[in-house]
Amino acid sequence: MGDQVGRGEIAAEVAKQGYICMTFDLRGHGMSEGNMEELTTENFMHDVEAAYDTLAATKGIDPKKITVYGNSFGSYLAAVLVKRRAVQNIALQAPANYPDDILEKPVATYTGTPPISTWRQKPIDENETESLRAMHAFPGNVLVIESELDTFVPHQTTENYLEAVADKKHLEHALLKGAPHSLKDPLQRAKCRTILQAWLQKNQEL
């Protein structure tokens, strides 16, 4: 989610396993129009919902077997989505989290009190944010991929997502050792894809 740069690479590899994949640009990202200074998180959620609805209505798609994958801010949007739409599996890579007041505010200029970088270092209860409430209620399979050297999404934020999942039998946590937040290294991206593909294959067989 966000823009399709880098996502097409993942989708192409996953499609080789026989899955139908869809990537898209949020408004204000990639080829989509929109002023990032004005767009709120709720605007982006409408984009995510529209993309889901388009995919779910596509011939050959079983709406009960949709897997959602998000990275960073896209992981936050994906987490909120599972409360609004039927999703079977969700994969969160370097999952960012935000206080609930961001839903009605422009993301590009959001700061928060305390600053978001400080807030993400705190243990957050599953009832404290929309994303964690959604994950706590989600009954499907969850994959969380953490980057070991991530400074944008610290370990505590990842831990908050892991703790929010109610049924740990449906939870898998993978650590990309030596990886920063943004996976610019092709080898790190390949490792991430391998983790995602193996998880998809395992849950397909259940």
Buried (B, 14 or more C-beta within 10 A) or exposed (E): BBBBEBBEBBBEBBEEEEBEBEBBBBBBBBEEEBEEEEBBBEBBBEBBBEBBEEBBEEEEBEBEEBBBBBBBBBBBBBBBBBBEBEBBBBBBBBBBBBBEEBBEBBBEEBEBEEEBEEBBEEEBEBEBBBBBBBBBEBEBBBBBBBBEEBEBBBBBBBBBBBBBBEEEEBBBBBBBEEBBBBBEEEEBBEBBBEBBBEBBEEBEEE
